[in-house]
Amino acid sequence: MNLTYDQLNGGCTGCLPTQVDGTVRYNADNRITILDPTNPLLPSTEYTAVIEGSGDGDHLAVKDRGGPPMSGDYIWHFTTSGGGTPLP
C-alpha cells in the first residue's frame, strides 16, 4: 500500500507526491489492512492511498489466497482534520 500527500498542502497541479513511510499489517480474522505511518500524518492535508493492482506489470499487485492478482489499483483520498494532537 502506498500513501502519499501533496507537499504544498492544497492544490499543486503537477507536483510530485511525497511518500509516507510506514508498515502495513493485515488481520485475517476481520479482513482489515492497516497502514501504520512511521510519523503522525500532517493536519489539514489531503492524502492519497493506493492498493496496487496488476495494471502496471511490476509484479507488486495484491493477490488473493488463490494467487491471481487484483486487476487494477484501488485508490482513495482522505483529508486529515485540522489541529489537535496526533495519535501515537
HTML snippet that shows the backbone in 3Dmol.js (N, CA, C, O; Angstrom):
<script src="https://3Dmol.org/build/3Dmol-min.js"></script>
<div id="view" style="width:600px;height:400px;position:relative"></div>
<script>
const pdb = `
ATOM      1  N   MET A   1       0.854  -1.156   0.000  1.00  0.00           N
ATOM      2  CA  MET A   1       0.000   0.000   0.000  1.00  0.00           C
ATOM      3  C   MET A   1       0.901   1.221   0.000  1.00  0.00           C
ATOM      4  O   MET A   1       1.885   1.285   0.737  1.00  0.00           O
ATOM      5  N   ASN A   2       0.555   2.184  -0.832  1.00  0.00           N
ATOM      6  CA  ASN A   2       1.278   3.447  -0.868  1.00  0.00           C
ATOM      7  C   ASN A   2       0.389   4.538  -0.303  1.00  0.00           C
ATOM      8  O   ASN A   2      -0.814   4.553  -0.562  1.00  0.00           O
ATOM      9  N   LEU A   3       0.965   5.450   0.465  1.00  0.00           N
ATOM     10  CA  LEU A   3       0.251   6.607   0.973  1.00  0.00           C
ATOM     11  C   LEU A   3       1.097   7.812   0.645  1.00  0.00           C
ATOM     12  O   LEU A   3       2.276   7.858   0.996  1.00  0.00           O
ATOM     13  N   THR A   4       0.508   8.799  -0.031  1.00  0.00           N
ATOM     14  CA  THR A   4       1.245   9.999  -0.428  1.00  0.00           C
ATOM     15  C   THR A   4       0.423  11.232  -0.100  1.00  0.00           C
ATOM     16  O   THR A   4      -0.779  11.147   0.150  1.00  0.00           O
ATOM     17  N   TYR A   5       1.094  12.392  -0.104  1.00  0.00           N
ATOM     18  CA  TYR A   5       0.391  13.651   0.065  1.00  0.00           C
ATOM     19  C   TYR A   5       1.039  14.710  -0.797  1.00  0.00           C
ATOM     20  O   TYR A   5       2.207  14.605  -1.170  1.00  0.00           O
ATOM     21  N   ASP A   6       0.254  15.743  -1.110  1.00  0.00           N
ATOM     22  CA  ASP A   6       0.722  16.886  -1.883  1.00  0.00           C
ATOM     23  C   ASP A   6       1.562  17.751  -0.954  1.00  0.00           C
ATOM     24  O   ASP A   6       1.053  18.293   0.027  1.00  0.00           O
ATOM     25  N   GLN A   7       2.844  17.877  -1.263  1.00  0.00           N
ATOM     26  CA  GLN A   7       3.767  18.547  -0.356  1.00  0.00           C
ATOM     27  C   GLN A   7       3.405  20.011  -0.131  1.00  0.00           C
ATOM     28  O   GLN A   7       3.734  20.566   0.917  1.00  0.00           O
ATOM     29  N   LEU A   8       2.743  20.641  -1.077  1.00  0.00           N
ATOM     30  CA  LEU A   8       2.383  22.040  -0.904  1.00  0.00           C
ATOM     31  C   LEU A   8       1.022  22.212  -0.247  1.00  0.00           C
ATOM     32  O   LEU A   8       0.511  23.327  -0.140  1.00  0.00           O
ATOM     33  N   ASN A   9       0.434  21.092   0.196  1.00  0.00           N
ATOM     34  CA  ASN A   9      -0.770  21.110   1.010  1.00  0.00           C
ATOM     35  C   ASN A   9      -1.906  21.921   0.392  1.00  0.00           C
ATOM     36  O   ASN A   9      -2.340  22.936   0.938  1.00  0.00           O
ATOM     37  N   GLY A  10      -2.370  21.448  -0.754  1.00  0.00           N
ATOM     38  CA  GLY A  10      -3.589  22.058  -1.246  1.00  0.00           C
ATOM     39  C   GLY A  10      -3.517  22.620  -2.643  1.00  0.00           C
ATOM     40  O   GLY A  10      -3.356  23.829  -2.806  1.00  0.00           O
ATOM     41  N   GLY A  11      -3.630  21.797  -3.643  1.00  0.00           N
ATOM     42  CA  GLY A  11      -3.860  22.298  -4.970  1.00  0.00           C
ATOM     43  C   GLY A  11      -2.646  22.517  -5.839  1.00  0.00           C
ATOM     44  O   GLY A  11      -2.694  23.376  -6.718  1.00  0.00           O
ATOM     45  N   CYS A  12      -1.599  21.820  -5.655  1.00  0.00           N
ATOM     46  CA  CYS A  12      -0.432  21.964  -6.512  1.00  0.00           C
ATOM     47  C   CYS A  12      -0.577  21.018  -7.697  1.00  0.00           C
ATOM     48  O   CYS A  12      -0.312  19.822  -7.573  1.00  0.00           O
ATOM     49  N   THR A  13      -0.996  21.544  -8.844  1.00  0.00           N
ATOM     50  CA  THR A  13      -1.162  20.713 -10.027  1.00  0.00           C
ATOM     51  C   THR A  13       0.207  20.342 -10.578  1.00  0.00           C
ATOM     52  O   THR A  13       1.040  21.214 -10.822  1.00  0.00           O
ATOM     53  N   GLY A  14       0.437  19.058 -10.773  1.00  0.00           N
ATOM     54  CA  GLY A  14       1.701  18.599 -11.332  1.00  0.00           C
ATOM     55  C   GLY A  14       2.812  18.383 -10.323  1.00  0.00           C
ATOM     56  O   GLY A  14       3.907  17.970 -10.705  1.00  0.00           O
ATOM     57  N   CYS A  15       2.569  18.646  -9.053  1.00  0.00           N
ATOM     58  CA  CYS A  15       3.593  18.417  -8.032  1.00  0.00           C
ATOM     59  C   CYS A  15       3.771  16.915  -7.821  1.00  0.00           C
ATOM     60  O   CYS A  15       2.824  16.142  -7.964  1.00  0.00           O
ATOM     61  N   LEU A  16       4.962  16.523  -7.488  1.00  0.00           N
ATOM     62  CA  LEU A  16       5.215  15.117  -7.177  1.00  0.00           C
ATOM     63  C   LEU A  16       4.745  14.841  -5.758  1.00  0.00           C
ATOM     64  O   LEU A  16       5.029  15.621  -4.849  1.00  0.00           O
ATOM     65  N   PRO A  17       4.028  13.739  -5.556  1.00  0.00           N
ATOM     66  CA  PRO A  17       3.572  13.425  -4.203  1.00  0.00           C
ATOM     67  C   PRO A  17       4.732  12.995  -3.315  1.00  0.00           C
ATOM     68  O   PRO A  17       5.747  12.486  -3.792  1.00  0.00           O
ATOM     69  N   THR A  18       4.563  13.207  -2.034  1.00  0.00           N
ATOM     70  CA  THR A  18       5.556  12.806  -1.049  1.00  0.00           C
ATOM     71  C   THR A  18       5.109  11.491  -0.424  1.00  0.00           C
ATOM     72  O   THR A  18       3.998  11.390   0.096  1.00  0.00           O
ATOM     73  N   GLN A  19       5.980  10.484  -0.477  1.00  0.00           N
ATOM     74  CA  GLN A  19       5.676   9.163   0.067  1.00  0.00           C
ATOM     75  C   GLN A  19       5.649   9.215   1.585  1.00  0.00           C
ATOM     76  O   GLN A  19       6.487   9.873   2.200  1.00  0.00           O
ATOM     77  N   VAL A  20       4.696   8.529   2.188  1.00  0.00           N
ATOM     78  CA  VAL A  20       4.607   8.406   3.639  1.00  0.00           C
ATOM     79  C   VAL A  20       5.168   7.040   4.016  1.00  0.00           C
ATOM     80  O   VAL A  20       4.684   6.016   3.534  1.00  0.00           O
ATOM     81  N   ASP A  21       6.182   7.019   4.871  1.00  0.00           N
ATOM     82  CA  ASP A  21       6.772   5.760   5.323  1.00  0.00           C
ATOM     83  C   ASP A  21       5.920   5.146   6.423  1.00  0.00           C
ATOM     84  O   ASP A  21       5.303   5.857   7.217  1.00  0.00           O
ATOM     85  N   GLY A  22       5.894   3.837   6.461  1.00  0.00           N
ATOM     86  CA  GLY A  22       5.150   3.145   7.499  1.00  0.00           C
ATOM     87  C   GLY A  22       5.182   1.646   7.261  1.00  0.00           C
ATOM     88  O   GLY A  22       5.834   1.156   6.338  1.00  0.00           O
ATOM     89  N   THR A  23       4.466   0.933   8.109  1.00  0.00           N
ATOM     90  CA  THR A  23       4.372  -0.517   7.955  1.00  0.00           C
ATOM     91  C   THR A  23       2.915  -0.894   7.688  1.00  0.00           C
ATOM     92  O   THR A  23       1.991  -0.214   8.134  1.00  0.00           O
ATOM     93  N   VAL A  24       2.731  -1.983   6.958  1.00  0.00           N
ATOM     94  CA  VAL A  24       1.391  -2.476   6.633  1.00  0.00           C
ATOM     95  C   VAL A  24       1.208  -3.806   7.343  1.00  0.00           C
ATOM     96  O   VAL A  24       2.087  -4.667   7.318  1.00  0.00           O
ATOM     97  N   ARG A  25       0.049  -3.959   7.977  1.00  0.00           N
ATOM     98  CA  ARG A  25      -0.263  -5.236   8.607  1.00  0.00           C
ATOM     99  C   ARG A  25      -1.675  -5.639   8.224  1.00  0.00           C
ATOM    100  O   ARG A  25      -2.521  -4.795   7.927  1.00  0.00           O
ATOM    101  N   TYR A  26      -1.913  -6.938   8.236  1.00  0.00           N
ATOM    102  CA  TYR A  26      -3.202  -7.476   7.818  1.00  0.00           C
ATOM    103  C   TYR A  26      -3.752  -8.387   8.896  1.00  0.00           C
ATOM    104  O   TYR A  26      -3.054  -9.280   9.377  1.00  0.00           O
ATOM    105  N   ASN A  27      -5.003  -8.168   9.277  1.00  0.00           N
ATOM    106  CA  ASN A  27      -5.678  -9.015  10.242  1.00  0.00           C
ATOM    107  C   ASN A  27      -6.624  -9.919   9.464  1.00  0.00           C
ATOM    108  O   ASN A  27      -7.672  -9.471   8.999  1.00  0.00           O
ATOM    109  N   ALA A  28      -6.259 -11.186   9.321  1.00  0.00           N
ATOM    110  CA  ALA A  28      -7.043 -12.128   8.526  1.00  0.00           C
ATOM    111  C   ALA A  28      -8.393 -12.452   9.166  1.00  0.00           C
ATOM    112  O   ALA A  28      -9.341 -12.786   8.454  1.00  0.00           O
ATOM    113  N   ASP A  29      -8.500 -12.361  10.484  1.00  0.00           N
ATOM    114  CA  ASP A  29      -9.767 -12.666  11.161  1.00  0.00           C
ATOM    115  C   ASP A  29     -10.885 -11.714  10.738  1.00  0.00           C
ATOM    116  O   ASP A  29     -12.011 -12.140  10.477  1.00  0.00           O
ATOM    117  N   ASN A  30     -10.560 -10.419  10.673  1.00  0.00           N
ATOM    118  CA  ASN A  30     -11.599  -9.450  10.288  1.00  0.00           C
ATOM    119  C   ASN A  30     -11.355  -8.835   8.916  1.00  0.00           C
ATOM    120  O   ASN A  30     -12.078  -7.929   8.501  1.00  0.00           O
ATOM    121  N   ARG A  31     -10.337  -9.327   8.211  1.00  0.00           N
ATOM    122  CA  ARG A  31     -10.021  -8.915   6.843  1.00  0.00           C
ATOM    123  C   ARG A  31      -9.801  -7.405   6.726  1.00  0.00           C
ATOM    124  O   ARG A  31     -10.349  -6.747   5.841  1.00  0.00           O
ATOM    125  N   ILE A  32      -8.983  -6.872   7.643  1.00  0.00           N
ATOM    126  CA  ILE A  32      -8.673  -5.449   7.654  1.00  0.00           C
ATOM    127  C   ILE A  32      -7.170  -5.268   7.476  1.00  0.00           C
ATOM    128  O   ILE A  32      -6.367  -5.922   8.141  1.00  0.00           O
ATOM    129  N   THR A  33      -6.811  -4.374   6.571  1.00  0.00           N
ATOM    130  CA  THR A  33      -5.416  -3.999   6.371  1.00  0.00           C
ATOM    131  C   THR A  33      -5.201  -2.631   6.994  1.00  0.00           C
ATOM    132  O   THR A  33      -6.010  -1.723   6.805  1.00  0.00           O
ATOM    133  N   ILE A  34      -4.112  -2.483   7.737  1.00  0.00           N
ATOM    134  CA  ILE A  34      -3.828  -1.235   8.446  1.00  0.00           C
ATOM    135  C   ILE A  34      -2.454  -0.736   8.040  1.00  0.00           C
ATOM    136  O   ILE A  34      -1.479  -1.487   8.047  1.00  0.00           O
ATOM    137  N   LEU A  35      -2.389   0.549   7.684  1.00  0.00           N
ATOM    138  CA  LEU A  35      -1.116   1.216   7.432  1.00  0.00           C
ATOM    139  C   LEU A  35      -0.786   2.025   8.664  1.00  0.00           C
ATOM    140  O   LEU A  35      -1.530   2.934   9.032  1.00  0.00           O
ATOM    141  N   ASP A  36       0.335   1.699   9.312  1.00  0.00           N
ATOM    142  CA  ASP A  36       0.809   2.448  10.475  1.00  0.00           C
ATOM    143  C   ASP A  36       1.926   3.369  10.013  1.00  0.00           C
ATOM    144  O   ASP A  36       3.048   2.910   9.798  1.00  0.00           O
ATOM    145  N   PRO A  37       1.641   4.684   9.853  1.00  0.00           N
ATOM    146  CA  PRO A  37       2.699   5.598   9.420  1.00  0.00           C
ATOM    147  C   PRO A  37       3.806   5.688  10.468  1.00  0.00           C
ATOM    148  O   PRO A  37       3.545   5.615  11.669  1.00  0.00           O
ATOM    149  N   THR A  38       5.032   5.845  10.004  1.00  0.00           N
ATOM    150  CA  THR A  38       6.178   5.995  10.901  1.00  0.00           C
ATOM    151  C   THR A  38       6.055   7.263  11.734  1.00  0.00           C
ATOM    152  O   THR A  38       6.405   7.272  12.914  1.00  0.00           O
ATOM    153  N   ASN A  39       5.558   8.334  11.120  1.00  0.00           N
ATOM    154  CA  ASN A  39       5.364   9.620  11.798  1.00  0.00           C
ATOM    155  C   ASN A  39       3.886   9.998  11.703  1.00  0.00           C
ATOM    156  O   ASN A  39       3.189   9.518  10.810  1.00  0.00           O
ATOM    157  N   PRO A  40       3.395  10.852  12.612  1.00  0.00           N
ATOM    158  CA  PRO A  40       1.989  11.275  12.537  1.00  0.00           C
ATOM    159  C   PRO A  40       1.685  11.947  11.196  1.00  0.00           C
ATOM    160  O   PRO A  40       2.545  12.615  10.621  1.00  0.00           O
ATOM    161  N   LEU A  41       0.473  11.768  10.709  1.00  0.00           N
ATOM    162  CA  LEU A  41       0.061  12.441   9.490  1.00  0.00           C
ATOM    163  C   LEU A  41      -0.100  13.935   9.759  1.00  0.00           C
ATOM    164  O   LEU A  41      -0.424  14.339  10.876  1.00  0.00           O
ATOM    165  N   LEU A  42       0.126  14.748   8.735  1.00  0.00           N
ATOM    166  CA  LEU A  42       0.022  16.197   8.872  1.00  0.00           C
ATOM    167  C   LEU A  42      -1.438  16.621   8.994  1.00  0.00           C
ATOM    168  O   LEU A  42      -2.300  16.021   8.352  1.00  0.00           O
ATOM    169  N   PRO A  43      -1.739  17.649   9.808  1.00  0.00           N
ATOM    170  CA  PRO A  43      -3.116  18.122   9.912  1.00  0.00           C
ATOM    171  C   PRO A  43      -3.552  18.844   8.637  1.00  0.00           C
ATOM    172  O   PRO A  43      -2.726  19.413   7.923  1.00  0.00           O
ATOM    173  N   SER A  44      -4.851  18.813   8.361  1.00  0.00           N
ATOM    174  CA  SER A  44      -5.448  19.524   7.223  1.00  0.00           C
ATOM    175  C   SER A  44      -4.736  19.229   5.907  1.00  0.00           C
ATOM    176  O   SER A  44      -4.474  20.137   5.117  1.00  0.00           O
ATOM    177  N   THR A  45      -4.427  17.966   5.679  1.00  0.00           N
ATOM    178  CA  THR A  45      -3.676  17.567   4.486  1.00  0.00           C
ATOM    179  C   THR A  45      -4.429  16.464   3.759  1.00  0.00           C
ATOM    180  O   THR A  45      -4.912  15.517   4.380  1.00  0.00           O
ATOM    181  N   GLU A  46      -4.527  16.594   2.426  1.00  0.00           N
ATOM    182  CA  GLU A  46      -5.162  15.549   1.634  1.00  0.00           C
ATOM    183  C   GLU A  46      -4.147  14.467   1.326  1.00  0.00           C
ATOM    184  O   GLU A  46      -3.043  14.754   0.862  1.00  0.00           O
ATOM    185  N   TYR A  47      -4.519  13.226   1.582  1.00  0.00           N
ATOM    186  CA  TYR A  47      -3.678  12.066   1.309  1.00  0.00           C
ATOM    187  C   TYR A  47      -4.336  11.203   0.238  1.00  0.00           C
ATOM    188  O   TYR A  47      -5.557  11.194   0.086  1.00  0.00           O
ATOM    189  N   THR A  48      -3.506  10.486  -0.490  1.00  0.00           N
ATOM    190  CA  THR A  48      -3.975   9.520  -1.476  1.00  0.00           C
ATOM    191  C   THR A  48      -3.393   8.169  -1.097  1.00  0.00           C
ATOM    192  O   THR A  48      -2.180   8.035  -0.935  1.00  0.00           O
ATOM    193  N   ALA A  49      -4.250   7.170  -0.956  1.00  0.00           N
ATOM    194  CA  ALA A  49      -3.812   5.809  -0.636  1.00  0.00           C
ATOM    195  C   ALA A  49      -4.054   4.924  -1.850  1.00  0.00           C
ATOM    196  O   ALA A  49      -5.074   5.048  -2.527  1.00  0.00           O
ATOM    197  N   VAL A  50      -3.104   4.025  -2.120  1.00  0.00           N
ATOM    198  CA  VAL A  50      -3.211   3.134  -3.272  1.00  0.00           C
ATOM    199  C   VAL A  50      -2.881   1.717  -2.852  1.00  0.00           C
ATOM    200  O   VAL A  50      -1.815   1.456  -2.294  1.00  0.00           O
ATOM    201  N   ILE A  51      -3.802   0.804  -3.122  1.00  0.00           N
ATOM    202  CA  ILE A  51      -3.501  -0.620  -3.029  1.00  0.00           C
ATOM    203  C   ILE A  51      -3.273  -1.053  -4.468  1.00  0.00           C
ATOM    204  O   ILE A  51      -4.173  -0.965  -5.302  1.00  0.00           O
ATOM    205  N   GLU A  52      -2.078  -1.516  -4.749  1.00  0.00           N
ATOM    206  CA  GLU A  52      -1.663  -1.729  -6.128  1.00  0.00           C
ATOM    207  C   GLU A  52      -2.216  -3.013  -6.739  1.00  0.00           C
ATOM    208  O   GLU A  52      -2.138  -4.097  -6.159  1.00  0.00           O
ATOM    209  N   GLY A  53      -2.774  -2.843  -7.930  1.00  0.00           N
ATOM    210  CA  GLY A  53      -3.236  -3.961  -8.737  1.00  0.00           C
ATOM    211  C   GLY A  53      -2.203  -4.297  -9.799  1.00  0.00           C
ATOM    212  O   GLY A  53      -1.089  -3.775  -9.770  1.00  0.00           O
ATOM    213  N   SER A  54      -2.561  -5.159 -10.731  1.00  0.00           N
ATOM    214  CA  SER A  54      -1.587  -5.659 -11.712  1.00  0.00           C
ATOM    215  C   SER A  54      -1.465  -4.795 -12.963  1.00  0.00           C
ATOM    216  O   SER A  54      -0.765  -5.177 -13.901  1.00  0.00           O
ATOM    217  N   GLY A  55      -2.127  -3.647 -13.000  1.00  0.00           N
ATOM    218  CA  GLY A  55      -2.157  -2.832 -14.202  1.00  0.00           C
ATOM    219  C   GLY A  55      -0.818  -2.371 -14.748  1.00  0.00           C
ATOM    220  O   GLY A  55      -0.680  -2.233 -15.963  1.00  0.00           O
ATOM    221  N   ASP A  56       0.185  -2.123 -13.895  1.00  0.00           N
ATOM    222  CA  ASP A  56       1.451  -1.596 -14.410  1.00  0.00           C
ATOM    223  C   ASP A  56       2.510  -2.668 -14.648  1.00  0.00           C
ATOM    224  O   ASP A  56       3.614  -2.353 -15.093  1.00  0.00           O
ATOM    225  N   GLY A  57       2.195  -3.917 -14.360  1.00  0.00           N
ATOM    226  CA  GLY A  57       3.077  -5.025 -14.704  1.00  0.00           C
ATOM    227  C   GLY A  57       4.344  -5.167 -13.884  1.00  0.00           C
ATOM    228  O   GLY A  57       5.245  -5.898 -14.297  1.00  0.00           O
ATOM    229  N   ASP A  58       4.459  -4.497 -12.729  1.00  0.00           N
ATOM    230  CA  ASP A  58       5.701  -4.606 -11.946  1.00  0.00           C
ATOM    231  C   ASP A  58       5.660  -5.727 -10.911  1.00  0.00           C
ATOM    232  O   ASP A  58       6.589  -5.851 -10.113  1.00  0.00           O
ATOM    233  N   HIS A  59       4.623  -6.533 -10.903  1.00  0.00           N
ATOM    234  CA  HIS A  59       4.504  -7.725 -10.055  1.00  0.00           C
ATOM    235  C   HIS A  59       4.394  -7.412  -8.566  1.00  0.00           C
ATOM    236  O   HIS A  59       4.727  -8.257  -7.735  1.00  0.00           O
ATOM    237  N   LEU A  60       3.928  -6.203  -8.213  1.00  0.00           N
ATOM    238  CA  LEU A  60       3.730  -5.852  -6.811  1.00  0.00           C
ATOM    239  C   LEU A  60       2.258  -5.860  -6.426  1.00  0.00           C
ATOM    240  O   LEU A  60       1.895  -5.387  -5.349  1.00  0.00           O
ATOM    241  N   ALA A  61       1.412  -6.393  -7.294  1.00  0.00           N
ATOM    242  CA  ALA A  61      -0.029  -6.363  -7.067  1.00  0.00           C
ATOM    243  C   ALA A  61      -0.443  -7.244  -5.900  1.00  0.00           C
ATOM    244  O   ALA A  61       0.152  -8.289  -5.636  1.00  0.00           O
ATOM    245  N   VAL A  62      -1.482  -6.790  -5.210  1.00  0.00           N
ATOM    246  CA  VAL A  62      -2.092  -7.583  -4.155  1.00  0.00           C
ATOM    247  C   VAL A  62      -2.710  -8.822  -4.799  1.00  0.00           C
ATOM    248  O   VAL A  62      -3.308  -8.744  -5.872  1.00  0.00           O
ATOM    249  N   LYS A  63      -2.557  -9.967  -4.130  1.00  0.00           N
ATOM    250  CA  LYS A  63      -3.106 -11.227  -4.650  1.00  0.00           C
ATOM    251  C   LYS A  63      -4.051 -11.832  -3.631  1.00  0.00           C
ATOM    252  O   LYS A  63      -3.903 -11.628  -2.426  1.00  0.00           O
ATOM    253  N   ASP A  64      -5.037 -12.590  -4.136  1.00  0.00           N
ATOM    254  CA  ASP A  64      -5.901 -13.297  -3.207  1.00  0.00           C
ATOM    255  C   ASP A  64      -5.238 -14.614  -2.814  1.00  0.00           C
ATOM    256  O   ASP A  64      -4.149 -14.932  -3.293  1.00  0.00           O
ATOM    257  N   ARG A  65      -5.885 -15.368  -1.955  1.00  0.00           N
ATOM    258  CA  ARG A  65      -5.278 -16.615  -1.465  1.00  0.00           C
ATOM    259  C   ARG A  65      -5.003 -17.616  -2.576  1.00  0.00           C
ATOM    260  O   ARG A  65      -4.093 -18.437  -2.461  1.00  0.00           O
ATOM    261  N   GLY A  66      -5.784 -17.556  -3.654  1.00  0.00           N
ATOM    262  CA  GLY A  66      -5.591 -18.459  -4.777  1.00  0.00           C
ATOM    263  C   GLY A  66      -4.455 -18.051  -5.696  1.00  0.00           C
ATOM    264  O   GLY A  66      -4.022 -18.845  -6.531  1.00  0.00           O
ATOM    265  N   GLY A  67      -3.961 -16.821  -5.556  1.00  0.00           N
ATOM    266  CA  GLY A  67      -2.822 -16.370  -6.335  1.00  0.00           C
ATOM    267  C   GLY A  67      -3.083 -15.322  -7.388  1.00  0.00           C
ATOM    268  O   GLY A  67      -2.167 -14.557  -7.689  1.00  0.00           O
ATOM    269  N   PRO A  68      -4.293 -15.224  -7.990  1.00  0.00           N
ATOM    270  CA  PRO A  68      -4.493 -14.202  -9.010  1.00  0.00           C
ATOM    271  C   PRO A  68      -4.390 -12.795  -8.421  1.00  0.00           C
ATOM    272  O   PRO A  68      -4.935 -12.530  -7.349  1.00  0.00           O
ATOM    273  N   PRO A  69      -3.693 -11.893  -9.117  1.00  0.00           N
ATOM    274  CA  PRO A  69      -3.569 -10.524  -8.614  1.00  0.00           C
ATOM    275  C   PRO A  69      -4.855  -9.727  -8.824  1.00  0.00           C
ATOM    276  O   PRO A  69      -5.672 -10.054  -9.684  1.00  0.00           O
ATOM    277  N   MET A  70      -5.013  -8.691  -8.033  1.00  0.00           N
ATOM    278  CA  MET A  70      -6.106  -7.757  -8.221  1.00  0.00           C
ATOM    279  C   MET A  70      -5.913  -7.087  -9.579  1.00  0.00           C
ATOM    280  O   MET A  70      -4.790  -6.717  -9.921  1.00  0.00           O
ATOM    281  N   SER A  71      -6.970  -6.923 -10.352  1.00  0.00           N
ATOM    282  CA  SER A  71      -6.823  -6.482 -11.747  1.00  0.00           C
ATOM    283  C   SER A  71      -6.423  -5.021 -11.903  1.00  0.00           C
ATOM    284  O   SER A  71      -5.795  -4.669 -12.902  1.00  0.00           O
ATOM    285  N   GLY A  72      -6.761  -4.169 -10.961  1.00  0.00           N
ATOM    286  CA  GLY A  72      -6.409  -2.756 -11.071  1.00  0.00           C
ATOM    287  C   GLY A  72      -6.153  -2.156  -9.712  1.00  0.00           C
ATOM    288  O   GLY A  72      -6.440  -2.773  -8.686  1.00  0.00           O
ATOM    289  N   ASP A  73      -5.612  -0.950  -9.704  1.00  0.00           N
ATOM    290  CA  ASP A  73      -5.343  -0.260  -8.445  1.00  0.00           C
ATOM    291  C   ASP A  73      -6.652   0.106  -7.751  1.00  0.00           C
ATOM    292  O   ASP A  73      -7.651   0.391  -8.411  1.00  0.00           O
ATOM    293  N   TYR A  74      -6.644   0.097  -6.423  1.00  0.00           N
ATOM    294  CA  TYR A  74      -7.744   0.613  -5.625  1.00  0.00           C
ATOM    295  C   TYR A  74      -7.216   1.888  -4.981  1.00  0.00           C
ATOM    296  O   TYR A  74      -6.285   1.841  -4.178  1.00  0.00           O
ATOM    297  N   ILE A  75      -7.811   3.029  -5.331  1.00  0.00           N
ATOM    298  CA  ILE A  75      -7.301   4.335  -4.912  1.00  0.00           C
ATOM    299  C   ILE A  75      -8.392   5.082  -4.150  1.00  0.00           C
ATOM    300  O   ILE A  75      -9.553   5.086  -4.560  1.00  0.00           O
ATOM    301  N   TRP A  76      -8.017   5.707  -3.053  1.00  0.00           N
ATOM    302  CA  TRP A  76      -8.950   6.579  -2.365  1.00  0.00           C
ATOM    303  C   TRP A  76      -8.189   7.754  -1.769  1.00  0.00           C
ATOM    304  O   TRP A  76      -6.977   7.699  -1.560  1.00  0.00           O
ATOM    305  N   HIS A  77      -8.945   8.827  -1.500  1.00  0.00           N
ATOM    306  CA  HIS A  77      -8.386  10.063  -0.949  1.00  0.00           C
ATOM    307  C   HIS A  77      -9.076  10.356   0.379  1.00  0.00           C
ATOM    308  O   HIS A  77     -10.252  10.046   0.570  1.00  0.00           O
ATOM    309  N   PHE A  78      -8.325  10.955   1.282  1.00  0.00           N
ATOM    310  CA  PHE A  78      -8.923  11.419   2.530  1.00  0.00           C
ATOM    311  C   PHE A  78      -8.145  12.635   3.002  1.00  0.00           C
ATOM    312  O   PHE A  78      -6.987  12.825   2.632  1.00  0.00           O
ATOM    313  N   THR A  79      -8.786  13.452   3.817  1.00  0.00           N
ATOM    314  CA  THR A  79      -8.146  14.654   4.357  1.00  0.00           C
ATOM    315  C   THR A  79      -8.160  14.557   5.876  1.00  0.00           C
ATOM    316  O   THR A  79      -9.188  14.266   6.488  1.00  0.00           O
ATOM    317  N   THR A  80      -6.998  14.807   6.470  1.00  0.00           N
ATOM    318  CA  THR A  80      -6.896  14.783   7.926  1.00  0.00           C
ATOM    319  C   THR A  80      -7.569  16.036   8.494  1.00  0.00           C
ATOM    320  O   THR A  80      -7.679  17.058   7.815  1.00  0.00           O
ATOM    321  N   SER A  81      -8.009  15.940   9.731  1.00  0.00           N
ATOM    322  CA  SER A  81      -8.627  17.099  10.367  1.00  0.00           C
ATOM    323  C   SER A  81      -7.565  18.128  10.737  1.00  0.00           C
ATOM    324  O   SER A  81      -6.379  17.805  10.810  1.00  0.00           O
ATOM    325  N   GLY A  82      -7.982  19.331  10.965  1.00  0.00           N
ATOM    326  CA  GLY A  82      -7.034  20.404  11.306  1.00  0.00           C
ATOM    327  C   GLY A  82      -6.781  20.467  12.794  1.00  0.00           C
ATOM    328  O   GLY A  82      -7.708  20.379  13.600  1.00  0.00           O
ATOM    329  N   GLY A  83      -5.512  20.620  13.154  1.00  0.00           N
ATOM    330  CA  GLY A  83      -5.159  20.818  14.547  1.00  0.00           C
ATOM    331  C   GLY A  83      -5.305  19.581  15.403  1.00  0.00           C
ATOM    332  O   GLY A  83      -5.447  18.465  14.905  1.00  0.00           O
ATOM    333  N   GLY A  84      -5.265  19.805  16.695  1.00  0.00           N
ATOM    334  CA  GLY A  84      -5.363  18.696  17.630  1.00  0.00           C
ATOM    335  C   GLY A  84      -4.019  18.026  17.848  1.00  0.00           C
ATOM    336  O   GLY A  84      -3.015  18.398  17.240  1.00  0.00           O
ATOM    337  N   THR A  85      -4.016  17.054  18.707  1.00  0.00           N
ATOM    338  CA  THR A  85      -2.795  16.306  18.992  1.00  0.00           C
ATOM    339  C   THR A  85      -2.812  14.998  18.220  1.00  0.00           C
ATOM    340  O   THR A  85      -3.764  14.228  18.348  1.00  0.00           O
ATOM    341  N   PRO A  86      -1.765  14.720  17.405  1.00  0.00           N
ATOM    342  CA  PRO A  86      -1.736  13.465  16.657  1.00  0.00           C
ATOM    343  C   PRO A  86      -1.715  12.261  17.582  1.00  0.00           C
ATOM    344  O   PRO A  86      -1.112  12.301  18.655  1.00  0.00           O
ATOM    345  N   LEU A  87      -2.370  11.201  17.164  1.00  0.00           N
ATOM    346  CA  LEU A  87      -2.317   9.965  17.931  1.00  0.00           C
ATOM    347  C   LEU A  87      -0.970   9.293  17.721  1.00  0.00           C
ATOM    348  O   LEU A  87      -0.380   9.427  16.649  1.00  0.00           O
ATOM    349  N   PRO A  88      -0.473   8.577  18.712  1.00  0.00           N
ATOM    350  CA  PRO A  88       0.821   7.888  18.540  1.00  0.00           C
ATOM    351  C   PRO A  88       0.713   6.733  17.575  1.00  0.00           C
ATOM    352  O   PRO A  88       1.704   6.049  17.317  1.00  0.00           O
TER     353      PRO A  88
END
`;
const viewer = $3Dmol.createViewer("view");
viewer.addModel(pdb, "pdb");
viewer.setStyle({}, {cartoon: {color: "spectrum"}});
viewer.zoomTo();
viewer.render();
</script>
